[in-house]
Amino acid sequence: MENDSHRDLRRWLKLYADLGVRELPLMERTPPSDDVQGDESAKPSPSAALAHLREHEIGECRRCPLHEGRRKIVFGVGNARARLFFVGEGPGADEDRQGEPFVGRAGQLLDRIIAAMGLEREEVYIANVVKCRPPGNRAPLPDESARCLPFLERQIEIVAPEVIVTLGRVALEGLLGESVGGITRVRGTFRQYRGIPLMPTFHPAYLLRSPEKKRPVWEDMQAVMSRLGLTSSRSDRS
């Protein structure tokens, strides 16, 4: 069976042939150094790209008034090569203290949802539209979201997930760039974000107030699992 390396070689050889190249110089390979890994040396790993985004592009951000009341910037957490990317709206009090998204009660519920899908928190990537806590845990204002959204878009670009799940209206409208009129009307149906399937669903904080909505969320996650080719031995639980 032809592997990826063979297919890549055949593609390059065909390209050279199309260009009229009939001979290639034989070059002596030198062992890669500790910080150079062949053809990938010029391209940072997703982990390194995320670290650069956090430290050098976001830095100690003061682009909007949200920085005035924050304790910590809440960047994102998870697998830099995750197949599944969850997007919330903004940090709460627990997240602001710890510097990590979804660590409070809503985060614990999200962890249970992820586990019910047969995954672990460390296997997915989790981030928010805004990286600083809005006062009183209110929803981010449009200007605040607009200032921070390019960083979320860059995170998605780096991770390159196969599916995105938006948690609540703010996250969905931020990525789609349009008003949806209410998450209840649009949840459960795949949208597209730059060619990536996007599933809108309820925010876990809403599920804490309305536990009867857990079943629709689980139905949404089952659709996501199907899209990813995942199976779970757990049913109807989150």
Backbone as CSV, one residue per row, in Angstrom:
resi,resn,N_x,N_y,N_z,CA_x,CA_y,CA_z,C_x,C_y,C_z
1,MET,0.846,-1.200,0.000,0.000,0.000,0.000,0.879,1.248,0.000
2,GLU,0.527,2.212,-0.827,1.317,3.433,-0.944,1.066,4.312,0.279
3,ASN,2.162,4.750,0.949,1.994,5.611,2.113,2.086,7.074,1.719
4,ASP,1.926,7.954,2.726,1.912,9.398,2.454,3.230,9.865,1.861
5,SER,4.352,9.320,2.335,5.659,9.738,1.827,5.807,9.412,0.352
6,HIS,5.329,8.218,-0.035,5.405,7.831,-1.441,4.528,8.722,-2.306
7,ARG,3.322,9.043,-1.801,2.435,9.917,-2.567,3.043,11.298,-2.732
8,ASP,3.655,11.812,-1.649,4.309,13.121,-1.738,5.437,13.097,-2.763
9,LEU,6.230,12.011,-2.762,7.344,11.900,-3.695,6.839,11.862,-5.137
10,ARG,5.780,11.079,-5.378,5.222,10.993,-6.723,4.706,12.359,-7.178
11,ARG,4.068,13.104,-6.263,3.550,14.417,-6.619,4.673,15.376,-6.995
12,TRP,5.758,15.355,-6.206,6.882,16.244,-6.504,7.579,15.850,-7.809
13,LEU,7.734,14.558,-8.046,8.367,14.111,-9.284,7.535,14.524,-10.492
14,LYS,6.202,14.418,-10.374,5.340,14.845,-11.484,5.472,16.344,-11.706
15,LEU,5.564,17.109,-10.605,5.729,18.555,-10.736,7.021,18.878,-11.462
16,TYR,8.106,18.232,-11.060,9.382,18.474,-11.740,9.288,18.096,-13.227
17,ALA,8.642,16.967,-13.511,8.510,16.537,-14.907,7.713,17.555,-15.712
18,ASP,6.639,18.071,-15.110,5.839,19.081,-15.805,6.642,20.342,-16.073
19,LEU,7.605,20.633,-15.192,8.444,21.816,-15.372,9.578,21.584,-16.366
20,GLY,9.740,20.338,-16.795,10.810,20.020,-17.736,12.111,19.615,-17.092
21,VAL,12.116,19.389,-15.785,13.335,18.962,-15.085,13.506,17.461,-15.290
22,ARG,14.652,17.063,-15.824,14.885,15.651,-16.100,15.915,15.040,-15.154
23,GLU,16.733,15.859,-14.512,17.724,15.350,-13.569,17.729,16.231,-12.335
24,LEU,17.939,15.591,-11.196,18.050,16.312,-9.934,19.444,16.088,-9.368
25,PRO,20.060,17.146,-8.820,21.389,16.956,-8.234,21.321,16.077,-6.994
26,LEU,22.309,15.240,-6.835,22.405,14.388,-5.656,23.095,15.187,-4.558
27,MET,22.359,15.436,-3.473,22.886,16.247,-2.386,23.127,15.382,-1.174
28,GLU,24.248,15.589,-0.547,24.591,14.830,0.655,23.845,15.413,1.844
29,ARG,23.118,14.577,2.545,22.349,15.033,3.690,23.238,15.086,4.919
30,THR,23.045,16.104,5.706,23.743,16.210,6.981,22.745,15.982,8.090
31,PRO,23.160,15.342,9.164,22.221,15.078,10.256,21.637,16.384,10.788
32,PRO,20.335,16.415,11.061,19.734,17.640,11.597,20.244,17.938,12.990
33,SER,20.380,19.221,13.299,20.779,19.607,14.650,19.590,19.462,15.567
34,ASP,19.788,19.751,16.856,18.723,19.558,17.826,17.511,20.431,17.544
35,ASP,17.735,21.619,16.944,16.620,22.534,16.731,16.197,22.615,15.271
36,VAL,16.712,21.758,14.419,16.318,21.744,13.020,15.868,20.332,12.659
37,GLN,14.651,20.211,12.195,14.103,18.906,11.864,13.713,18.872,10.398
38,GLY,14.698,18.787,9.530,14.464,18.611,8.105,13.624,19.716,7.508
39,ASP,12.656,19.316,6.677,11.854,20.280,5.941,10.928,21.084,6.830
40,GLU,10.706,20.627,8.068,9.795,21.328,8.962,10.484,22.422,9.754
41,SER,11.807,22.625,9.508,12.575,23.534,10.351,12.079,24.973,10.259
42,ALA,11.553,25.367,9.096,11.152,26.758,8.924,9.744,27.029,9.446
43,LYS,9.011,25.986,9.764,7.629,26.149,10.198,7.490,25.763,11.662
44,PRO,7.055,26.692,12.523,6.913,26.351,13.935,5.800,25.333,14.140
45,SER,5.937,24.529,15.170,4.887,23.587,15.514,3.651,24.362,15.980
46,PRO,2.475,23.727,15.957,1.295,24.419,16.477,1.472,24.908,17.913
47,SER,2.122,24.109,18.755,2.358,24.535,20.142,3.217,25.789,20.192
48,ALA,4.275,25.813,19.384,5.154,26.983,19.357,4.429,28.192,18.786
49,ALA,3.588,27.966,17.773,2.839,29.079,17.177,1.843,29.669,18.164
50,LEU,1.189,28.810,18.945,0.271,29.299,19.967,1.010,30.075,21.043
51,ALA,2.172,29.561,21.453,2.967,30.253,22.471,3.413,31.628,21.971
52,HIS,3.786,31.703,20.700,4.203,32.987,20.119,3.021,33.947,20.077
53,LEU,1.853,33.445,19.700,0.655,34.276,19.674,0.367,34.846,21.057
54,ARG,0.461,34.008,22.074,0.172,34.462,23.445,1.198,35.477,23.947
55,GLU,2.465,35.161,23.780,3.512,35.970,24.396,3.846,37.220,23.603
56,HIS,3.832,37.131,22.279,4.359,38.224,21.465,3.285,39.022,20.724
57,GLU,2.143,38.392,20.434,1.106,39.123,19.730,0.039,39.660,20.687
58,ILE,-0.358,38.850,21.648,-1.296,39.336,22.671,-0.541,40.082,23.764
59,GLY,0.514,39.461,24.274,1.310,40.088,25.320,0.460,40.467,26.518
60,GLU,0.735,41.605,27.129,-0.078,42.127,28.228,-1.093,43.109,27.643
61,CYS,-2.055,42.557,26.943,-2.971,43.322,26.092,-3.716,44.430,26.849
62,ARG,-3.742,45.601,26.227,-4.521,46.739,26.725,-5.338,47.355,25.587
63,ARG,-5.795,46.521,24.681,-6.470,47.023,23.492,-7.900,47.456,23.752
64,CYS,-8.513,46.994,24.855,-9.867,47.405,25.186,-9.976,47.569,26.698
65,PRO,-11.046,48.184,27.197,-11.154,48.448,28.632,-11.211,47.207,29.523
66,LEU,-11.435,46.023,28.969,-11.517,44.831,29.803,-10.229,44.569,30.582
67,HIS,-9.104,45.062,30.092,-7.844,44.801,30.785,-7.798,45.465,32.160
68,GLU,-8.627,46.499,32.359,-8.547,47.278,33.593,-8.929,46.462,34.822
69,GLY,-9.841,45.499,34.665,-10.290,44.745,35.824,-9.801,43.305,35.879
70,ARG,-8.985,42.907,34.941,-8.589,41.496,34.896,-7.480,41.195,35.890
71,ARG,-7.422,39.929,36.274,-6.268,39.410,37.012,-5.300,38.726,36.056
72,LYS,-5.864,37.848,35.216,-5.033,37.109,34.266,-5.705,37.083,32.904
73,ILE,-4.887,37.120,31.871,-5.384,36.858,30.520,-5.682,35.367,30.416
74,VAL,-6.848,35.044,29.891,-7.258,33.638,29.735,-7.149,33.310,28.252
75,PHE,-6.039,32.718,27.871,-5.713,32.526,26.462,-6.470,31.361,25.848
76,GLY,-6.229,30.178,26.332,-6.820,28.966,25.785,-6.041,27.785,26.332
77,VAL,-6.599,26.610,26.181,-5.943,25.428,26.743,-6.322,24.206,25.918
78,GLY,-5.404,23.239,25.872,-5.722,21.977,25.212,-4.667,21.535,24.233
79,ASN,-5.079,20.613,23.382,-4.204,20.009,22.396,-4.041,20.957,21.205
80,ALA,-2.802,21.321,20.915,-2.539,22.247,19.808,-2.853,21.631,18.449
81,ARG,-3.087,20.331,18.402,-3.480,19.653,17.157,-4.867,19.012,17.307
82,ALA,-5.704,19.608,18.134,-7.008,19.023,18.445,-7.902,18.928,17.212
83,ARG,-8.661,17.871,17.147,-9.653,17.732,16.079,-10.916,18.526,16.394
84,LEU,-11.141,18.805,17.678,-12.364,19.458,18.130,-12.004,20.707,18.933
85,PHE,-12.644,21.834,18.588,-12.317,23.132,19.186,-13.605,23.723,19.761
86,PHE,-13.643,23.964,21.089,-14.787,24.585,21.745,-14.525,26.075,21.923
87,VAL,-15.545,26.890,21.650,-15.425,28.343,21.791,-16.540,28.855,22.697
88,GLY,-16.144,29.521,23.797,-17.090,30.185,24.682,-17.060,31.683,24.459
89,GLU,-17.697,32.437,25.376,-17.769,33.885,25.161,-16.689,34.645,25.900
90,GLY,-16.429,34.315,27.176,-15.425,35.042,27.931,-15.199,34.411,29.288
91,PRO,-14.089,34.760,29.943,-13.784,34.183,31.255,-14.747,34.674,32.334
92,GLY,-14.956,33.827,33.347,-15.671,34.217,34.552,-14.682,34.445,35.683
93,ALA,-15.204,34.515,36.908,-14.354,34.809,38.064,-13.314,33.722,38.291
94,ASP,-13.722,32.456,38.212,-12.769,31.359,38.424,-11.687,31.357,37.352
95,GLU,-12.087,31.583,36.118,-11.133,31.602,35.009,-10.166,32.774,35.141
96,ASP,-10.682,33.916,35.590,-9.849,35.099,35.777,-8.786,34.854,36.847
97,ARG,-9.133,34.105,37.876,-8.161,33.800,38.937,-7.110,32.806,38.468
98,GLN,-7.542,31.792,37.699,-6.640,30.704,37.340,-5.954,30.887,35.988
99,GLY,-6.502,31.759,35.147,-5.908,31.970,33.834,-6.170,30.851,32.852
100,GLU,-7.253,30.091,33.077,-7.590,28.969,32.192,-9.089,28.981,31.932
101,PRO,-9.513,28.738,30.687,-10.944,28.792,30.384,-11.714,27.601,30.936
102,PHE,-12.979,27.852,31.306,-13.923,26.809,31.720,-13.371,25.938,32.849
103,VAL,-13.116,26.566,33.985,-12.661,25.822,35.161,-13.648,25.917,36.316
104,GLY,-14.693,26.738,36.188,-15.713,26.848,37.227,-16.788,25.792,37.062
105,ARG,-17.978,26.053,37.571,-19.065,25.072,37.499,-19.441,24.767,36.058
106,ALA,-19.497,25.802,35.221,-19.810,25.570,33.806,-18.721,24.741,33.141
107,GLY,-17.478,24.993,33.534,-16.365,24.225,32.990,-16.400,22.770,33.405
108,GLN,-16.815,22.525,34.639,-16.930,21.137,35.099,-18.003,20.391,34.314
109,LEU,-19.080,21.097,33.996,-20.120,20.475,33.175,-19.599,20.222,31.762
110,LEU,-18.849,21.178,31.218,-18.257,20.968,29.891,-17.322,19.764,29.906
111,ASP,-16.552,19.610,30.968,-15.665,18.447,31.081,-16.463,17.143,31.033
112,ARG,-17.629,17.130,31.687,-18.450,15.916,31.677,-19.021,15.656,30.286
113,ILE,-19.362,16.719,29.583,-19.846,16.556,28.211,-18.744,15.980,27.324
114,ILE,-17.536,16.520,27.479,-16.395,16.024,26.698,-16.137,14.557,27.020
115,ALA,-16.199,14.208,28.315,-15.977,12.811,28.719,-17.049,11.896,28.149
116,ALA,-18.298,12.385,28.104,-19.385,11.582,27.540,-19.187,11.320,26.057
117,MET,-18.415,12.177,25.412,-18.102,11.980,23.993,-16.964,10.986,23.800
118,GLY,-16.422,10.486,24.905,-15.309,9.544,24.822,-13.965,10.225,24.697
119,LEU,-13.903,11.524,25.050,-12.674,12.299,24.947,-12.259,12.795,26.319
120,GLU,-11.053,13.324,26.400,-10.564,13.984,27.594,-10.329,15.455,27.289
121,ARG,-10.375,16.273,28.321,-10.178,17.714,28.154,-8.866,18.012,27.425
122,GLU,-7.834,17.223,27.716,-6.523,17.450,27.119,-6.498,17.132,25.626
123,GLU,-7.520,16.442,25.122,-7.552,16.073,23.700,-8.194,17.137,22.827
124,VAL,-8.968,18.043,23.424,-9.642,19.086,22.658,-8.945,20.419,22.922
125,TYR,-9.400,21.470,22.220,-8.889,22.812,22.518,-10.069,23.680,22.923
126,ILE,-9.858,24.523,23.944,-10.925,25.353,24.493,-10.438,26.795,24.578
127,ALA,-11.228,27.711,24.057,-10.880,29.136,24.116,-12.170,29.952,24.160
128,ASN,-12.019,31.267,24.320,-13.151,32.186,24.369,-13.000,33.279,23.327
129,VAL,-14.091,33.967,23.055,-14.051,35.102,22.144,-13.174,36.202,22.718
130,VAL,-13.368,36.553,24.006,-12.516,37.550,24.658,-11.651,36.860,25.701
131,LYS,-10.459,37.411,25.930,-9.469,36.785,26.802,-9.444,37.372,28.205
132,CYS,-10.217,38.434,28.454,-10.282,39.054,29.772,-11.725,39.023,30.270
133,ARG,-11.896,38.929,31.575,-13.229,38.807,32.155,-14.021,40.109,32.041
134,PRO,-15.209,40.062,31.433,-16.089,41.236,31.465,-16.611,41.471,32.885
135,PRO,-16.787,42.718,33.307,-17.271,43.007,34.659,-18.591,42.313,34.956
136,GLY,-18.662,41.690,36.125,-19.894,41.037,36.527,-20.287,39.865,35.661
137,ASN,-19.328,39.335,34.910,-19.591,38.192,34.015,-20.634,38.518,32.944
138,ARG,-20.764,39.806,32.600,-21.684,40.162,31.533,-21.143,39.674,30.190
139,ALA,-22.003,39.691,29.171,-21.554,39.325,27.827,-20.604,40.394,27.291
140,PRO,-19.612,40.013,26.510,-18.716,41.018,25.919,-19.480,41.987,25.031
141,LEU,-19.061,43.254,25.061,-19.644,44.252,24.173,-19.084,44.064,22.761
142,PRO,-19.798,44.523,21.751,-19.327,44.328,20.367,-17.906,44.816,20.128
143,ASP,-17.552,45.982,20.674,-16.200,46.497,20.461,-15.160,45.622,21.140
144,GLU,-15.489,45.108,22.312,-14.566,44.224,23.029,-14.337,42.937,22.237
145,SER,-15.427,42.370,21.735,-15.304,41.149,20.930,-14.495,41.408,19.666
146,ALA,-14.749,42.550,19.023,-14.053,42.859,17.770,-12.553,42.997,17.983
147,ARG,-12.140,43.572,19.126,-10.708,43.746,19.392,-10.017,42.406,19.620
148,CYS,-10.733,41.466,20.213,-10.125,40.192,20.606,-10.316,39.082,19.574
149,LEU,-11.318,39.224,18.714,-11.662,38.149,17.785,-10.503,37.711,16.888
150,PRO,-9.641,38.622,16.393,-8.527,38.155,15.554,-7.623,37.142,16.242
151,PHE,-7.497,37.231,17.560,-6.661,36.264,18.276,-7.319,34.884,18.304
152,LEU,-8.642,34.855,18.491,-9.358,33.581,18.422,-9.261,32.990,17.025
153,GLU,-9.425,33.829,16.014,-9.328,33.346,14.636,-7.950,32.761,14.364
154,ARG,-6.929,33.389,14.917,-5.568,32.878,14.745,-5.389,31.549,15.482
155,GLN,-5.972,31.418,16.667,-5.909,30.142,17.389,-6.531,29.024,16.561
156,ILE,-7.689,29.294,15.975,-8.349,28.278,15.157,-7.495,27.934,13.949
157,GLU,-6.898,28.950,13.346,-6.038,28.713,12.186,-4.861,27.818,12.550
158,ILE,-4.261,28.053,13.711,-3.091,27.272,14.133,-3.487,25.840,14.466
159,VAL,-4.536,25.683,15.258,-4.959,24.336,15.676,-5.516,23.551,14.491
160,ALA,-6.205,24.235,13.593,-6.793,23.612,12.400,-7.690,22.430,12.769
161,PRO,-8.722,22.664,13.575,-9.598,21.558,13.979,-10.459,21.071,12.831
162,GLU,-11.011,19.886,13.011,-11.946,19.341,12.020,-13.366,19.832,12.274
163,VAL,-13.686,20.135,13.535,-15.017,20.624,13.902,-14.855,21.679,15.002
164,ILE,-15.683,22.719,14.926,-15.769,23.740,15.970,-17.140,23.639,16.621
165,VAL,-17.177,23.750,17.956,-18.440,23.850,18.688,-18.478,25.210,19.367
166,THR,-19.471,26.025,19.023,-19.643,27.312,19.689,-20.642,27.155,20.823
167,LEU,-20.304,27.697,21.972,-21.111,27.567,23.173,-21.815,28.899,23.429
168,GLY,-23.053,28.995,23.014,-23.819,30.216,23.214,-23.805,31.144,22.019
169,ARG,-24.654,32.174,22.115,-24.866,33.105,20.996,-23.639,33.949,20.685
170,VAL,-22.961,34.449,21.722,-21.839,35.374,21.497,-20.741,34.707,20.670
171,ALA,-20.417,33.476,21.016,-19.367,32.766,20.280,-19.779,32.530,18.834
172,LEU,-21.027,32.137,18.627,-21.501,31.861,17.268,-21.493,33.129,16.420
173,GLU,-22.056,34.214,16.957,-22.115,35.451,16.190,-20.722,36.022,15.950
174,GLY,-19.816,35.824,16.917,-18.459,36.315,16.726,-17.773,35.651,15.547
175,LEU,-17.883,34.341,15.437,-17.207,33.632,14.354,-17.929,33.799,13.018
176,LEU,-19.256,33.841,13.052,-19.992,33.983,11.794,-20.025,35.429,11.314
177,GLY,-19.849,36.382,12.242,-19.899,37.781,11.862,-21.285,38.266,11.493
178,GLU,-22.300,37.650,12.101,-23.682,38.029,11.803,-24.559,37.736,12.999
179,SER,-25.689,38.415,13.073,-26.654,38.172,14.139,-27.469,36.920,13.814
180,VAL,-27.680,36.074,14.828,-28.448,34.850,14.604,-29.818,34.921,15.249
181,GLY,-30.047,35.954,16.070,-31.364,36.154,16.643,-31.702,35.266,17.821
182,GLY,-30.795,34.423,18.264,-31.072,33.542,19.401,-30.534,32.153,19.138
183,ILE,-29.844,31.604,20.120,-29.185,30.310,19.933,-30.203,29.171,19.830
184,THR,-31.367,29.315,20.469,-32.372,28.240,20.434,-32.808,27.942,19.000
185,ARG,-32.883,28.970,18.191,-33.370,28.808,16.816,-32.359,28.119,15.915
186,VAL,-31.069,28.257,16.223,-30.045,27.786,15.280,-29.220,26.609,15.791
187,ARG,-29.342,26.274,17.065,-28.506,25.194,17.593,-28.865,23.864,16.918
188,GLY,-27.874,22.986,16.874,-28.126,21.648,16.357,-27.967,21.489,14.866
189,THR,-27.686,22.585,14.151,-27.516,22.523,12.699,-26.131,23.024,12.346
190,PHE,-25.386,22.240,11.613,-24.023,22.631,11.259,-24.017,23.888,10.397
191,ARG,-23.120,24.798,10.742,-22.775,25.945,9.908,-21.347,25.725,9.401
192,GLN,-20.794,26.730,8.733,-19.423,26.658,8.238,-18.646,27.889,8.703
193,TYR,-17.449,27.656,9.205,-16.526,28.747,9.509,-15.256,28.515,8.700
194,ARG,-15.080,29.277,7.652,-13.902,29.183,6.793,-13.626,27.734,6.373
195,GLY,-14.678,27.048,6.008,-14.564,25.679,5.534,-14.582,24.623,6.616
196,ILE,-14.672,25.033,7.885,-14.699,24.082,9.004,-16.135,23.933,9.481
197,PRO,-16.647,22.701,9.609,-17.996,22.528,10.143,-18.090,23.108,11.556
198,LEU,-19.145,23.862,11.818,-19.338,24.535,13.104,-20.699,24.165,13.659
199,MET,-20.709,23.623,14.873,-21.958,23.247,15.526,-22.292,24.236,16.636
200,PRO,-23.392,24.986,16.503,-23.821,25.867,17.589,-24.610,25.073,18.633
201,THR,-24.359,25.348,19.905,-25.144,24.715,20.954,-25.217,25.653,22.151
202,PHE,-25.926,25.225,23.189,-26.086,26.059,24.372,-24.790,26.132,25.178
203,HIS,-24.618,27.237,25.891,-23.476,27.410,26.783,-23.696,26.575,28.047
204,PRO,-22.656,25.934,28.580,-22.833,25.144,29.805,-23.413,25.942,30.969
205,ALA,-23.105,27.238,31.064,-23.676,28.051,32.140,-25.197,28.099,32.028
206,TYR,-25.712,28.114,30.807,-27.163,28.089,30.594,-27.745,26.748,31.026
207,LEU,-26.993,25.678,30.806,-27.473,24.356,31.207,-27.577,24.231,32.722
208,LEU,-26.729,24.953,33.454,-26.819,24.930,34.920,-28.133,25.549,35.386
209,ARG,-28.626,26.530,34.634,-29.899,27.175,34.979,-31.089,26.433,34.373
210,SER,-30.852,25.732,33.274,-31.940,25.045,32.559,-31.505,23.619,32.239
211,PRO,-31.456,22.759,33.249,-30.929,21.398,33.029,-31.718,20.589,32.010
212,GLU,-32.962,20.985,31.728,-33.744,20.250,30.726,-33.166,20.410,29.324
213,LYS,-32.241,21.379,29.154,-31.620,21.590,27.852,-30.382,20.707,27.639
214,LYS,-30.039,19.894,28.627,-28.878,19.015,28.462,-29.093,17.999,27.344
215,ARG,-30.333,17.497,27.227,-30.592,16.489,26.200,-30.362,17.044,24.798
216,PRO,-30.884,18.252,24.464,-30.570,18.805,23.138,-29.069,18.989,22.912
217,VAL,-28.336,19.396,23.951,-26.886,19.557,23.794,-26.235,18.213,23.498
218,TRP,-26.671,17.178,24.178,-26.105,15.859,23.914,-26.417,15.406,22.494
219,GLU,-27.599,15.740,21.995,-27.920,15.423,20.603,-26.962,16.157,19.660
220,ASP,-26.661,17.421,19.996,-25.709,18.180,19.183,-24.334,17.526,19.205
221,MET,-23.924,17.065,20.392,-22.601,16.450,20.511,-22.547,15.108,19.790
222,GLN,-23.665,14.404,19.750,-23.699,13.157,18.989,-23.508,13.425,17.496
223,ALA,-24.073,14.526,17.017,-23.858,14.903,15.616,-22.393,15.244,15.364
224,VAL,-21.765,15.912,16.334,-20.333,16.217,16.231,-19.514,14.929,16.233
225,MET,-19.856,14.009,17.125,-19.159,12.731,17.184,-19.259,11.984,15.865
226,SER,-20.445,12.008,15.277,-20.635,11.349,13.990,-19.750,11.978,12.928
227,ARG,-19.662,13.306,12.943,-18.830,14.004,11.957,-17.348,13.643,12.142
228,LEU,-16.936,13.417,13.385,-15.544,13.085,13.682,-15.263,11.582,13.636
229,GLY,-16.320,10.791,13.479,-16.134,9.342,13.471,-15.860,8.780,14.841
230,LEU,-16.414,9.421,15.886,-16.205,8.975,17.260,-17.388,8.139,17.726
231,THR,-17.114,7.221,18.624,-18.178,6.455,19.257,-17.984,6.540,20.756
232,SER,-19.055,6.391,21.515,-18.987,6.426,22.965,-19.897,5.359,23.535
233,SER,-19.456,4.739,24.619,-20.261,3.734,25.273,-21.270,4.376,26.214
234,ARG,-21.151,5.695,26.408,-22.070,6.396,27.315,-23.218,6.949,26.502
235,SER,-24.389,6.973,27.077,-25.541,7.454,26.323,-26.391,8.374,27.185
236,ASP,-26.919,9.412,26.536,-27.874,10.338,27.179,-27.370,10.886,28.489
237,ARG,-26.070,11.069,28.644,-25.546,11.618,29.900,-24.535,12.685,29.567
238,SER,-24.423,13.670,30.478,-23.386,14.681,30.326,-22.867,15.056,31.691
